[in-house]
Amino acid sequence: MRTKLKEYRAKFNLRQEDLARKVGVRRETISHLEKGKYNSSLKLAFKIAKVFKVSIEELFFFDEDELQ
Amino acid sequence: MGQKNILYIGSFLATIIFMIVLYAIVVSIQWNQFSILIISIGLISIVITIFVVFSFKIKGIRDQGFPLEDERSIQIKYKAGYNAFILSWLLWLIIMIFTGFSGEIKPNWEVYTGLMGMSAIYVINYFILNRSEN
């Protein structure tokens, strides 16, 4: 899964720690999400999307070959 | 070979090596009160060290305002538990086969019963979790 989390974090001037606190996870989880090493739950995706006031599809997306 | 496969095979081999080394140490030691005392002190020190290190780590996480566990750490814990169960089951299977072929070592029926119990608990849990909300 790919994400625009880093871009949005920069746009909102948030550090990984700040975002982690806002959504109630550990900083490592945000780091792994950004690197595409972890697929978040739907609940966490909703929480993060709410922080940035965007839709989940805007933040998280799959490449076509990943969905095959 | 994938990273996960390397992890599984690596941890399995490491466990086998650890058990062989442990077995060799236990066999080579002349058991007397002094050696038992030294080993007990060593084990207790290891447990205390682990406890102290973990409590500092937990305190650090609490002070920074992060949760002790989140969905990723819980998922890792479950995966580690599952892998540990399967690998230890395989390990015991190898030991059972080894004792079965070896004429000198008598089979330990308590261990066999425990293993059967472990497998039964796994299967029961699987069916219960499969039917419940998750």
N, CA and C atoms of all chains as a GROMACS GRO file, in nm:
protein
  606
    1MET      N    1   0.084  -0.118   0.000
    1MET     CA    2   0.000   0.000   0.000
    1MET      C    3   0.088   0.124   0.000
    2ARG      N    4   0.050   0.220  -0.083
    2ARG     CA    5   0.128   0.345  -0.085
    2ARG      C    6   0.048   0.456  -0.020
    3THR      N    7   0.119   0.559   0.020
    3THR     CA    8   0.052   0.665   0.094
    3THR      C    9   0.112   0.803   0.067
    4LYS      N   10   0.029   0.905   0.086
    4LYS     CA   11   0.077   1.043   0.072
    4LYS      C   12   0.094   1.106   0.211
    5LEU      N   13   0.107   1.019   0.308
    5LEU     CA   14   0.111   1.064   0.447
    5LEU      C   15   0.222   1.166   0.472
    6LYS      N   16   0.339   1.138   0.416
    6LYS     CA   17   0.454   1.226   0.438
    6LYS      C   18   0.427   1.366   0.383
    7GLU      N   19   0.368   1.369   0.262
    7GLU     CA   20   0.337   1.499   0.199
    7GLU      C   21   0.239   1.578   0.285
    8TYR      N   22   0.135   1.508   0.330
    8TYR     CA   23   0.033   1.577   0.410
    8TYR      C   24   0.087   1.620   0.546
    9ARG      N   25   0.176   1.539   0.598
    9ARG     CA   26   0.238   1.572   0.727
    9ARG      C   27   0.319   1.701   0.714
   10ALA      N   28   0.392   1.708   0.603
   10ALA     CA   29   0.473   1.828   0.577
   10ALA      C   30   0.382   1.950   0.558
   11LYS      N   31   0.272   1.928   0.485
   11LYS     CA   32   0.177   2.036   0.456
   11LYS      C   33   0.116   2.092   0.586
   12PHE      N   34   0.087   2.002   0.679
   12PHE     CA   35   0.027   2.043   0.807
   12PHE      C   36   0.133   2.070   0.915
   13ASN      N   37   0.259   2.063   0.873
   13ASN     CA   38   0.371   2.088   0.964
   13ASN      C   39   0.364   2.002   1.091
   14LEU      N   40   0.343   1.872   1.068
   14LEU     CA   41   0.334   1.778   1.180
   14LEU      C   42   0.454   1.684   1.177
   15ARG      N   43   0.505   1.655   1.294
   15ARG     CA   44   0.611   1.554   1.301
   15ARG      C   45   0.543   1.416   1.315
   16GLN      N   46   0.621   1.311   1.293
   16GLN     CA   47   0.564   1.176   1.307
   16GLN      C   48   0.508   1.157   1.448
   17GLU      N   49   0.581   1.210   1.547
   17GLU     CA   50   0.539   1.199   1.688
   17GLU      C   51   0.403   1.266   1.709
   18ASP      N   52   0.387   1.385   1.648
   18ASP     CA   53   0.262   1.461   1.666
   18ASP      C   54   0.143   1.385   1.608
   19LEU      N   55   0.164   1.334   1.487
   19LEU     CA   56   0.055   1.259   1.422
   19LEU      C   57   0.022   1.133   1.502
   20ALA      N   58   0.130   1.065   1.549
   20ALA     CA   59   0.111   0.942   1.628
   20ALA      C   60   0.026   0.971   1.751
   21ARG      N   61   0.056   1.082   1.821
   21ARG     CA   62  -0.021   1.118   1.941
   21ARG      C   63  -0.167   1.147   1.905
   22LYS      N   64  -0.187   1.218   1.794
   22LYS     CA   65  -0.323   1.257   1.754
   22LYS      C   66  -0.411   1.135   1.726
   23VAL      N   67  -0.350   1.032   1.665
   23VAL     CA   68  -0.432   0.916   1.628
   23VAL      C   69  -0.415   0.798   1.725
   24GLY      N   70  -0.331   0.818   1.828
   24GLY     CA   71  -0.318   0.718   1.934
   24GLY      C   72  -0.242   0.593   1.896
   25VAL      N   73  -0.134   0.611   1.819
   25VAL     CA   74  -0.048   0.496   1.789
   25VAL      C   75   0.096   0.534   1.822
   26ARG      N   76   0.185   0.436   1.806
   26ARG     CA   77   0.327   0.463   1.831
   26ARG      C   78   0.390   0.527   1.708
   27ARG      N   79   0.498   0.601   1.731
   27ARG     CA   80   0.564   0.671   1.620
   27ARG      C   81   0.611   0.573   1.511
   28GLU      N   82   0.656   0.455   1.556
   28GLU     CA   83   0.705   0.354   1.461
   28GLU      C   84   0.597   0.314   1.361
   29THR      N   85   0.474   0.313   1.407
   29THR     CA   86   0.363   0.273   1.319
   29THR      C   87   0.348   0.374   1.205
   30ILE      N   88   0.358   0.503   1.239
   30ILE     CA   89   0.349   0.608   1.136
   30ILE      C   90   0.466   0.594   1.039
   31SER      N   91   0.584   0.570   1.095
   31SER     CA   92   0.703   0.554   1.013
   31SER      C   93   0.687   0.437   0.915
   32HIS      N   94   0.636   0.323   0.966
   32HIS     CA   95   0.617   0.205   0.881
   32HIS      C   96   0.509   0.229   0.776
   33LEU      N   97   0.406   0.306   0.814
   33LEU     CA   98   0.300   0.339   0.717
   33LEU      C   99   0.358   0.420   0.602
   34GLU      N  100   0.440   0.518   0.636
   34GLU     CA  101   0.499   0.606   0.534
   34GLU      C  102   0.592   0.530   0.440
   35LYS      N  103   0.661   0.431   0.496
   35LYS     CA  104   0.754   0.353   0.414
   35LYS      C  105   0.682   0.245   0.334
   36GLY      N  106   0.552   0.229   0.359
   36GLY     CA  107   0.474   0.126   0.289
   36GLY      C  108   0.501  -0.013   0.342
   37LYS      N  109   0.554  -0.020   0.465
   37LYS     CA  110   0.586  -0.150   0.524
   37LYS      C  111   0.473  -0.204   0.610
   38TYR      N  112   0.368  -0.124   0.628
   38TYR     CA  113   0.257  -0.167   0.712
   38TYR      C  114   0.126  -0.120   0.651
   39ASN      N  115   0.029  -0.210   0.645
   39ASN     CA  116  -0.105  -0.175   0.597
   39ASN      C  117  -0.192  -0.144   0.718
   40SER      N  118  -0.237  -0.021   0.728
   40SER     CA  119  -0.312   0.018   0.847
   40SER      C  120  -0.451  -0.044   0.846
   41SER      N  121  -0.512  -0.046   0.964
   41SER     CA  122  -0.652  -0.092   0.971
   41SER      C  123  -0.739   0.020   0.915
   42LEU      N  124  -0.863  -0.015   0.887
   42LEU     CA  125  -0.957   0.083   0.833
   42LEU      C  126  -0.981   0.194   0.936
   43LYS      N  127  -0.984   0.153   1.063
   43LYS     CA  128  -1.008   0.247   1.173
   43LYS      C  129  -0.897   0.353   1.179
   44LEU      N  130  -0.771   0.306   1.171
   44LEU     CA  131  -0.658   0.399   1.176
   44LEU      C  132  -0.656   0.489   1.053
   45ALA      N  133  -0.687   0.429   0.937
   45ALA     CA  134  -0.692   0.508   0.813
   45ALA      C  135  -0.794   0.620   0.825
   46PHE      N  136  -0.910   0.589   0.883
   46PHE     CA  137  -1.015   0.690   0.905
   46PHE      C  138  -0.965   0.801   0.997
   47LYS      N  139  -0.899   0.761   1.106
   47LYS     CA  140  -0.849   0.859   1.204
   47LYS      C  141  -0.749   0.954   1.138
   48ILE      N  142  -0.656   0.896   1.058
   48ILE     CA  143  -0.553   0.979   0.994
   48ILE      C  144  -0.617   1.072   0.891
   49ALA      N  145  -0.711   1.017   0.814
   49ALA     CA  146  -0.780   1.098   0.713
   49ALA      C  147  -0.855   1.214   0.778
   50LYS      N  148  -0.910   1.188   0.898
   50LYS     CA  149  -0.983   1.292   0.971
   50LYS      C  150  -0.890   1.405   1.015
   51VAL      N  151  -0.768   1.367   1.056
   51VAL     CA  152  -0.669   1.469   1.098
   51VAL      C  153  -0.640   1.564   0.981
   52PHE      N  154  -0.622   1.507   0.862
   52PHE     CA  155  -0.586   1.589   0.746
   52PHE      C  156  -0.710   1.639   0.668
   53LYS      N  157  -0.826   1.602   0.715
   53LYS     CA  158  -0.954   1.643   0.653
   53LYS      C  159  -0.959   1.608   0.504
   54VAL      N  160  -0.918   1.485   0.474
   54VAL     CA  161  -0.927   1.435   0.337
   54VAL      C  162  -0.991   1.295   0.338
   55SER      N  163  -1.018   1.241   0.219
   55SER     CA  164  -1.075   1.106   0.215
   55SER      C  165  -0.962   1.003   0.227
   56ILE      N  166  -1.000   0.882   0.263
   56ILE     CA  167  -0.900   0.776   0.277
   56ILE      C  168  -0.830   0.751   0.143
   57GLU      N  169  -0.909   0.754   0.034
   57GLU     CA  170  -0.853   0.727  -0.100
   57GLU      C  171  -0.746   0.830  -0.138
   58GLU      N  172  -0.761   0.952  -0.084
   58GLU     CA  173  -0.664   1.056  -0.113
   58GLU      C  174  -0.530   1.025  -0.043
   59LEU      N  175  -0.539   0.962   0.072
   59LEU     CA  176  -0.419   0.934   0.152
   59LEU      C  177  -0.354   0.800   0.120
   60PHE      N  178  -0.439   0.699   0.106
   60PHE     CA  179  -0.387   0.564   0.086
   60PHE      C  180  -0.434   0.508  -0.048
   61PHE      N  181  -0.344   0.445  -0.118
   61PHE     CA  182  -0.383   0.386  -0.246
   61PHE      C  183  -0.291   0.268  -0.282
   62PHE      N  184  -0.344   0.182  -0.367
   62PHE     CA  185  -0.267   0.066  -0.412
   62PHE      C  186  -0.231   0.083  -0.558
   63ASP      N  187  -0.117   0.028  -0.597
   63ASP     CA  188  -0.084   0.020  -0.740
   63ASP      C  189  -0.171  -0.089  -0.800
   64GLU      N  190  -0.195  -0.079  -0.930
   64GLU     CA  191  -0.282  -0.177  -0.996
   64GLU      C  192  -0.230  -0.320  -0.976
   65ASP      N  193  -0.097  -0.338  -0.990
   65ASP     CA  194  -0.042  -0.474  -0.978
   65ASP      C  195  -0.054  -0.528  -0.834
   66GLU      N  196  -0.059  -0.438  -0.738
   66GLU     CA  197  -0.075  -0.482  -0.598
   66GLU      C  198  -0.213  -0.539  -0.573
   67LEU      N  199  -0.310  -0.491  -0.650
   67LEU     CA  200  -0.448  -0.536  -0.631
   67LEU      C  201  -0.478  -0.666  -0.705
   68GLN      N  202  -0.386  -0.708  -0.792
   68GLN     CA  203  -0.411  -0.832  -0.869
   68GLN      C  204  -0.402  -0.954  -0.779
   69MET      N  205   1.456  -1.590  -0.182
   69MET     CA  206   1.381  -1.624  -0.060
   69MET      C  207   1.336  -1.496   0.011
   70GLY      N  208   1.210  -1.491   0.050
   70GLY     CA  209   1.155  -1.371   0.114
   70GLY      C  210   1.212  -1.348   0.253
   71GLN      N  211   1.197  -1.222   0.297
   71GLN     CA  212   1.248  -1.185   0.429
   71GLN      C  213   1.181  -1.268   0.540
   72LYS      N  214   1.049  -1.293   0.522
   72LYS     CA  215   0.974  -1.366   0.624
   72LYS      C  216   1.022  -1.511   0.633
   73ASN      N  217   1.047  -1.573   0.514
   73ASN     CA  218   1.095  -1.711   0.514
   73ASN      C  219   1.230  -1.723   0.584
   74ILE      N  220   1.315  -1.622   0.558
   74ILE     CA  221   1.448  -1.621   0.622
   74ILE      C  222   1.430  -1.613   0.773
   75LEU      N  223   1.334  -1.530   0.816
   75LEU     CA  224   1.306  -1.513   0.960
   75LEU      C  225   1.260  -1.645   1.021
   76TYR      N  226   1.166  -1.714   0.952
   76TYR     CA  227   1.113  -1.840   1.005
   76TYR      C  228   1.224  -1.945   1.014
   77ILE      N  229   1.296  -1.964   0.903
   77ILE     CA  230   1.401  -2.067   0.900
   77ILE      C  231   1.512  -2.031   0.999
   78GLY      N  232   1.548  -1.903   1.002
   78GLY     CA  233   1.654  -1.856   1.093
   78GLY      C  234   1.619  -1.881   1.238
   79SER      N  235   1.496  -1.846   1.275
   79SER     CA  236   1.458  -1.862   1.416
   79SER      C  237   1.448  -2.010   1.452
   80PHE      N  238   1.404  -2.091   1.356
   80PHE     CA  239   1.394  -2.235   1.379
   80PHE      C  240   1.534  -2.295   1.399
   81LEU      N  241   1.627  -2.258   1.310
   81LEU     CA  242   1.764  -2.310   1.322
   81LEU      C  243   1.830  -2.260   1.451
   82ALA      N  244   1.806  -2.132   1.483
   82ALA     CA  245   1.864  -2.074   1.605
   82ALA      C  246   1.814  -2.150   1.728
   83THR      N  247   1.685  -2.186   1.727
   83THR     CA  248   1.629  -2.260   1.841
   83THR      C  249   1.693  -2.398   1.851
   84ILE      N  250   1.711  -2.464   1.736
   84ILE     CA  251   1.773  -2.598   1.738
   84ILE      C  252   1.916  -2.588   1.793
   85ILE      N  253   1.992  -2.488   1.742
   85ILE     CA  254   2.131  -2.470   1.787
   85ILE      C  255   2.133  -2.441   1.938
   86PHE      N  256   2.041  -2.354   1.981
   86PHE     CA  257   2.033  -2.318   2.123
   86PHE      C  258   2.007  -2.442   2.208
   87MET      N  259   1.914  -2.527   2.161
   87MET     CA  260   1.880  -2.646   2.238
   87MET      C  261   1.996  -2.745   2.243
   88ILE      N  262   2.068  -2.758   2.130
   88ILE     CA  263   2.183  -2.850   2.126
   88ILE      C  264   2.290  -2.800   2.224
   89VAL      N  265   2.317  -2.668   2.220
   89VAL     CA  266   2.419  -2.610   2.309
   89VAL      C  267   2.378  -2.629   2.454
   90LEU      N  268   2.250  -2.601   2.482
   90LEU     CA  269   2.197  -2.616   2.618
   90LEU      C  270   2.210  -2.760   2.666
   91TYR      N  271   2.177  -2.854   2.576
   91TYR     CA  272   2.186  -2.996   2.608
   91TYR      C  273   2.330  -3.034   2.639
   92ALA      N  274   2.423  -2.983   2.554
   92ALA     CA  275   2.565  -3.013   2.574
   92ALA      C  276   2.614  -2.959   2.708
   93ILE      N  277   2.569  -2.836   2.743
   93ILE     CA  278   2.610  -2.776   2.871
   93ILE      C  279   2.557  -2.858   2.988
   94VAL      N  280   2.429  -2.893   2.980
   94VAL     CA  281   2.365  -2.969   3.089
   94VAL      C  282   2.434  -3.104   3.109
   95VAL      N  283   2.469  -3.170   2.996
   95VAL     CA  284   2.533  -3.301   3.004
   95VAL      C  285   2.674  -3.288   3.061
   96SER      N  286   2.748  -3.182   3.021
   96SER     CA  287   2.888  -3.169   3.060
   96SER      C  288   2.906  -3.121   3.205
   97ILE      N  289   2.804  -3.052   3.258
   97ILE     CA  290   2.819  -2.998   3.394
   97ILE      C  291   2.812  -3.109   3.499
   98GLN      N  292   2.905  -3.099   3.595
   98GLN     CA  293   2.898  -3.190   3.709
   98GLN      C  294   2.800  -3.128   3.808
   99TRP      N  295   2.679  -3.184   3.817
   99TRP     CA  296   2.577  -3.122   3.899
   99TRP      C  297   2.608  -3.137   4.047
  100ASN      N  298   2.632  -3.025   4.111
  100ASN     CA  299   2.642  -3.026   4.257
  100ASN      C  300   2.573  -2.900   4.308
  101GLN      N  301   2.569  -2.883   4.438
  101GLN     CA  302   2.495  -2.770   4.495
  101GLN      C  303   2.549  -2.636   4.445
  102PHE      N  304   2.684  -2.628   4.432
  102PHE     CA  305   2.746  -2.501   4.393
  102PHE      C  306   2.703  -2.461   4.251
  103SER      N  307   2.710  -2.558   4.157
  103SER     CA  308   2.674  -2.526   4.017
  103SER      C  309   2.527  -2.487   4.007
  104ILE      N  310   2.441  -2.556   4.083
  104ILE     CA  311   2.298  -2.523   4.082
  104ILE      C  312   2.277  -2.380   4.135
  105LEU      N  313   2.352  -2.345   4.241
  105LEU     CA  314   2.342  -2.211   4.300
  105LEU      C  315   2.384  -2.104   4.198
  106ILE      N  316   2.499  -2.129   4.132
  106ILE     CA  317   2.551  -2.032   4.034
  106ILE      C  318   2.450  -2.013   3.920
  107ILE      N  319   2.398  -2.126   3.867
  107ILE     CA  320   2.303  -2.118   3.755
  107ILE      C  321   2.175  -2.046   3.799
  108SER      N  322   2.129  -2.076   3.921
  108SER     CA  323   2.008  -2.009   3.971
  108SER      C  324   2.029  -1.859   3.981
  109ILE      N  325   2.144  -1.819   4.038
  109ILE     CA  326   2.174  -1.675   4.051
  109ILE      C  327   2.178  -1.610   3.911
  110GLY      N  328   2.244  -1.680   3.816
  110GLY     CA  329   2.252  -1.629   3.678
  110GLY      C  330   2.115  -1.608   3.617
  111LEU      N  331   2.029  -1.709   3.632
  111LEU     CA  332   1.893  -1.700   3.575
  111LEU      C  333   1.812  -1.588   3.639
  112ILE      N  334   1.822  -1.579   3.773
  112ILE     CA  335   1.748  -1.473   3.844
  112ILE      C  336   1.797  -1.335   3.798
  113SER      N  337   1.931  -1.321   3.782
  113SER     CA  338   1.986  -1.191   3.738
  113SER      C  339   1.933  -1.155   3.599
  114ILE      N  340   1.925  -1.256   3.510
  114ILE     CA  341   1.874  -1.230   3.374
  114ILE      C  342   1.730  -1.181   3.381
  115VAL      N  343   1.648  -1.250   3.462
  115VAL     CA  344   1.506  -1.212   3.475
  115VAL      C  345   1.494  -1.070   3.529
  116ILE      N  346   1.572  -1.038   3.634
  116ILE     CA  347   1.566  -0.903   3.694
  116ILE      C  348   1.609  -0.798   3.592
  117THR      N  349   1.718  -0.826   3.517
  117THR     CA  350   1.767  -0.731   3.416
  117THR      C  351   1.659  -0.704   3.312
  118ILE      N  352   1.598  -0.812   3.262
  118ILE     CA  353   1.492  -0.795   3.161
  118ILE      C  354   1.379  -0.711   3.218
  119PHE      N  355   1.340  -0.739   3.343
  119PHE     CA  356   1.231  -0.666   3.407
  119PHE      C  357   1.264  -0.517   3.419
  120VAL      N  358   1.388  -0.487   3.465
  120VAL     CA  359   1.429  -0.346   3.483
  120VAL      C  360   1.431  -0.274   3.349
  121VAL      N  361   1.491  -0.338   3.247
  121VAL     CA  362   1.501  -0.275   3.115
  121VAL      C  363   1.361  -0.246   3.060
  122PHE      N  364   1.272  -0.344   3.072
  122PHE     CA  365   1.136  -0.325   3.019
  122PHE      C  366   1.060  -0.218   3.096
  123SER      N  367   1.079  -0.213   3.230
  123SER     CA  368   1.004  -0.111   3.305
  123SER      C  369   1.051   0.029   3.268
  124PHE      N  370   1.183   0.046   3.243
  124PHE     CA  371   1.232   0.177   3.199
  124PHE      C  372   1.176   0.213   3.063
  125LYS      N  373   1.172   0.114   2.975
  125LYS     CA  374   1.120   0.137   2.840
  125LYS      C  375   0.973   0.178   2.846
  126ILE      N  376   0.896   0.104   2.927
  126ILE     CA  377   0.753   0.133   2.941
  126ILE      C  378   0.732   0.273   3.000
  127LYS      N  379   0.815   0.308   3.101
  127LYS     CA  380   0.804   0.440   3.164
  127LYS      C  381   0.833   0.549   3.059
  128GLY      N  382   0.937   0.524   2.978
  128GLY     CA  383   0.974   0.620   2.873
  128GLY      C  384   0.860   0.643   2.776
  129ILE      N  385   0.795   0.535   2.735
  129ILE     CA  386   0.683   0.545   2.639
  129ILE      C  387   0.567   0.621   2.704
  130ARG      N  388   0.538   0.591   2.832
  130ARG     CA  389   0.429   0.658   2.903
  130ARG      C  390   0.455   0.808   2.913
  131ASP      N  391   0.581   0.844   2.948
  131ASP     CA  392   0.615   0.985   2.966
  131ASP      C  393   0.598   1.063   2.836
  132GLN      N  394   0.626   0.997   2.724
  132GLN     CA  395   0.617   1.067   2.595
  132GLN      C  396   0.473   1.073   2.545
  133GLY      N  397   0.382   1.007   2.611
  133GLY     CA  398   0.241   1.014   2.574
  133GLY      C  399   0.198   0.919   2.465
  134PHE      N  400   0.284   0.822   2.434
  134PHE     CA  401   0.245   0.724   2.332
  134PHE      C  402   0.180   0.602   2.399
  135PRO      N  403   0.090   0.534   2.328
  135PRO     CA  404   0.031   0.414   2.388
  135PRO      C  405   0.134   0.301   2.397
  136LEU      N  406   0.119   0.215   2.496
  136LEU     CA  407   0.214   0.105   2.511
  136LEU      C  408   0.198   0.005   2.397
  137GLU      N  409   0.073  -0.008   2.354
  137GLU     CA  410   0.048  -0.100   2.243
  137GLU      C  411  -0.043  -0.033   2.143
  138ASP      N  412  -0.018  -0.056   2.016
  138ASP     CA  413  -0.112  -0.009   1.914
  138ASP      C  414  -0.140  -0.126   1.820
  139GLU      N  415  -0.219  -0.100   1.716
  139GLU     CA  416  -0.262  -0.212   1.631
  139GLU      C  417  -0.145  -0.287   1.567
  140ARG      N  418  -0.036  -0.213   1.534
  140ARG     CA  419   0.078  -0.280   1.470
  140ARG      C  420   0.151  -0.369   1.570
  141SER      N  421   0.174  -0.317   1.692
  141SER     CA  422   0.247  -0.398   1.791
  141SER      C  423   0.165  -0.520   1.832
  142ILE      N  424   0.032  -0.504   1.838
  142ILE     CA  425  -0.055  -0.618   1.872
  142ILE      C  426  -0.047  -0.724   1.761
  143GLN      N  427  -0.049  -0.674   1.637
  143GLN     CA  428  -0.040  -0.766   1.522
  143GLN      C  429   0.094  -0.842   1.523
  144ILE      N  430   0.201  -0.771   1.556
  144ILE     CA  431   0.333  -0.834   1.563
  144ILE      C  432   0.334  -0.940   1.672
  145LYS      N  433   0.271  -0.904   1.787
  145LYS     CA  434   0.266  -0.998   1.900
  145LYS      C  435   0.192  -1.126   1.860
  146TYR      N  436   0.080  -1.110   1.791
  146TYR     CA  437   0.003  -1.227   1.748
  146TYR      C  438   0.082  -1.313   1.649
  147LYS      N  439   0.147  -1.244   1.555
  147LYS     CA  440   0.226  -1.318   1.454
  147LYS      C  441   0.341  -1.392   1.520
  148ALA      N  442   0.409  -1.323   1.614
  148ALA     CA  443   0.522  -1.385   1.685
  148ALA      C  444   0.473  -1.506   1.764
  149GLY      N  445   0.357  -1.491   1.829
  149GLY     CA  446   0.300  -1.601   1.906
  149GLY      C  447   0.267  -1.720   1.818
  150TYR      N  448   0.209  -1.690   1.702
  150TYR     CA  449   0.171  -1.797   1.608
  150TYR      C  450   0.296  -1.869   1.557
  151ASN      N  451   0.396  -1.789   1.517
  151ASN     CA  452   0.520  -1.849   1.466
  151ASN      C  453   0.588  -1.932   1.574
  152ALA      N  454   0.591  -1.878   1.697
  152ALA     CA  455   0.655  -1.950   1.807
  152ALA      C  456   0.584  -2.083   1.831
  153PHE      N  457   0.451  -2.081   1.823
  153PHE     CA  458   0.375  -2.204   1.846
  153PHE      C  459   0.408  -2.309   1.740
  154ILE      N  460   0.399  -2.268   1.612
  154ILE     CA  461   0.423  -2.363   1.503
  154ILE      C  462   0.567  -2.416   1.507
  155LEU      N  463   0.663  -2.324   1.527
  155LEU     CA  464   0.804  -2.366   1.527
  155LEU      C  465   0.834  -2.457   1.646
  156SER      N  466   0.777  -2.424   1.764
  156SER     CA  467   0.805  -2.509   1.881
  156SER      C  468   0.739  -2.645   1.863
  157TRP      N  469   0.623  -2.645   1.797
  157TRP     CA  470   0.555  -2.772   1.770
  157TRP      C  471   0.642  -2.859   1.679
  158LEU      N  472   0.698  -2.796   1.574
  158LEU     CA  473   0.787  -2.868   1.483
  158LEU      C  474   0.910  -2.921   1.555
  159LEU      N  475   0.963  -2.836   1.644
  159LEU     CA  476   1.082  -2.873   1.721
  159LEU      C  477   1.055  -2.997   1.806
  160TRP      N  478   0.940  -2.994   1.873
  160TRP     CA  479   0.903  -3.109   1.955
  160TRP      C  480   0.882  -3.234   1.870
  161LEU      N  481   0.829  -3.214   1.751
  161LEU     CA  482   0.809  -3.327   1.659
  161LEU      C  483   0.942  -3.392   1.625
  162ILE      N  484   1.043  -3.307   1.598
  162ILE     CA  485   1.177  -3.359   1.567
  162ILE      C  486   1.233  -3.435   1.687
  163ILE      N  487   1.213  -3.377   1.806
  163ILE     CA  488   1.262  -3.443   1.928
  163ILE      C  489   1.193  -3.579   1.947
  164MET      N  490   1.061  -3.581   1.918
  164MET     CA  491   0.985  -3.706   1.932
  164MET      C  492   1.036  -3.811   1.835
  165ILE      N  493   1.063  -3.769   1.711
  165ILE     CA  494   1.115  -3.862   1.610
  165ILE      C  495   1.251  -3.915   1.654
  166PHE      N  496   1.335  -3.820   1.706
  166PHE     CA  497   1.469  -3.856   1.751
  166PHE      C  498   1.462  -3.959   1.864
  167THR      N  499   1.376  -3.932   1.963
  167THR     CA  500   1.365  -4.025   2.076
  167THR      C  501   1.303  -4.158   2.032
  168GLY      N  502   1.219  -4.151   1.928
  168GLY     CA  503   1.157  -4.272   1.876
  168GLY      C  504   1.260  -4.366   1.814
  169PHE      N  505   1.360  -4.309   1.743
  169PHE     CA  506   1.463  -4.390   1.678
  169PHE      C  507   1.574  -4.430   1.774
  170SER      N  508   1.594  -4.345   1.876
  170SER     CA  509   1.702  -4.373   1.969
  170SER      C  510   1.658  -4.481   2.068
  171GLY      N  511   1.739  -4.583   2.084
  171GLY     CA  512   1.703  -4.690   2.175
  171GLY      C  513   1.730  -4.654   2.321
  172GLU      N  514   1.824  -4.557   2.340
  172GLU     CA  515   1.867  -4.525   2.476
  172GLU      C  516   1.768  -4.435   2.551
  173ILE      N  517   1.711  -4.338   2.475
  173ILE     CA  518   1.621  -4.243   2.541
  173ILE      C  519   1.480  -4.299   2.541
  174LYS      N  520   1.420  -4.302   2.660
  174LYS     CA  521   1.283  -4.353   2.668
  174LYS      C  522   1.184  -4.242   2.631
  175PRO      N  523   1.080  -4.275   2.557
  175PRO     CA  524   0.983  -4.171   2.523
  175PRO      C  525   0.912  -4.119   2.648
  176ASN      N  526   0.894  -3.988   2.650
  176ASN     CA  527   0.831  -3.924   2.766
  176ASN      C  528   0.683  -3.900   2.732
  177TRP      N  529   0.597  -3.984   2.788
  177TRP     CA  530   0.455  -3.979   2.751
  177TRP      C  531   0.386  -3.852   2.801
  178GLU      N  532   0.441  -3.793   2.908
  178GLU     CA  533   0.382  -3.667   2.958
  178GLU      C  534   0.398  -3.558   2.851
  179VAL      N  535   0.518  -3.556   2.791
  179VAL     CA  536   0.545  -3.454   2.688
  179VAL      C  537   0.454  -3.477   2.567
  180TYR      N  538   0.442  -3.604   2.528
  180TYR     CA  539   0.357  -3.636   2.412
  180TYR      C  540   0.213  -3.592   2.438
  181THR      N  541   0.164  -3.620   2.560
  181THR     CA  542   0.027  -3.582   2.594
  181THR      C  543   0.013  -3.430   2.590
  182GLY      N  544   0.114  -3.359   2.644
  182GLY     CA  545   0.113  -3.213   2.642
  182GLY      C  546   0.106  -3.159   2.500
  183LEU      N  547   0.182  -3.222   2.411
  183LEU     CA  548   0.184  -3.178   2.270
  183LEU      C  549   0.048  -3.199   2.204
  184MET      N  550  -0.012  -3.314   2.234
  184MET     CA  551  -0.144  -3.342   2.178
  184MET      C  552  -0.245  -3.238   2.230
  185GLY      N  553  -0.230  -3.204   2.359
  185GLY     CA  554  -0.316  -3.103   2.420
  185GLY      C  555  -0.298  -2.968   2.352
  186MET      N  556  -0.173  -2.931   2.327
  186MET     CA  557  -0.142  -2.804   2.258
  186MET      C  558  -0.212  -2.798   2.124
  187SER      N  559  -0.202  -2.909   2.049
  187SER     CA  560  -0.262  -2.913   1.916
  187SER      C  561  -0.413  -2.902   1.925
  188ALA      N  562  -0.470  -2.971   2.024
  188ALA     CA  563  -0.616  -2.967   2.042
  188ALA      C  564  -0.661  -2.825   2.077
  189ILE      N  565  -0.587  -2.759   2.167
  189ILE     CA  566  -0.622  -2.621   2.206
  189ILE      C  567  -0.616  -2.529   2.083
  190TYR      N  568  -0.514  -2.551   2.000
  190TYR     CA  569  -0.500  -2.468   1.879
  190TYR      C  570  -0.622  -2.484   1.789
  191VAL      N  571  -0.660  -2.609   1.764
  191VAL     CA  572  -0.772  -2.636   1.673
  191VAL      C  573  -0.903  -2.579   1.730
  192ILE      N  574  -0.926  -2.599   1.861
  192ILE     CA  575  -1.048  -2.546   1.925
  192ILE      C  576  -1.051  -2.394   1.914
  193ASN      N  577  -0.936  -2.331   1.946
  193ASN     CA  578  -0.929  -2.185   1.937
  193ASN      C  579  -0.956  -2.135   1.796
  194TYR      N  580  -0.900  -2.208   1.699
  194TYR     CA  581  -0.917  -2.168   1.559
  194TYR      C  582  -1.066  -2.164   1.522
  195PHE      N  583  -1.137  -2.271   1.561
  195PHE     CA  584  -1.280  -2.278   1.526
  195PHE      C  585  -1.362  -2.174   1.601
  196ILE      N  586  -1.329  -2.149   1.727
  196ILE     CA  587  -1.403  -2.048   1.804
  196ILE      C  588  -1.379  -1.910   1.742
  197LEU      N  589  -1.252  -1.877   1.715
  197LEU     CA  590  -1.220  -1.744   1.659
  197LEU      C  591  -1.276  -1.727   1.519
  198ASN      N  592  -1.280  -1.838   1.446
  198ASN     CA  593  -1.333  -1.834   1.310
  198ASN      C  594  -1.482  -1.797   1.309
  199ARG      N  595  -1.552  -1.834   1.415
  199ARG     CA  596  -1.696  -1.808   1.422
  199ARG      C  597  -1.727  -1.675   1.490
  200SER      N  598  -1.630  -1.624   1.569
  200SER     CA  599  -1.658  -1.502   1.645
  200SER      C  600  -1.624  -1.377   1.562
  201GLU      N  601  -1.663  -1.262   1.616
  201GLU     CA  602  -1.628  -1.136   1.550
  201GLU      C  603  -1.480  -1.111   1.573
  202ASN      N  604  -1.408  -1.066   1.470
  202ASN     CA  605  -1.268  -1.032   1.494
  202ASN      C  606  -1.228  -0.907   1.419
   0.00000   0.00000   0.00000
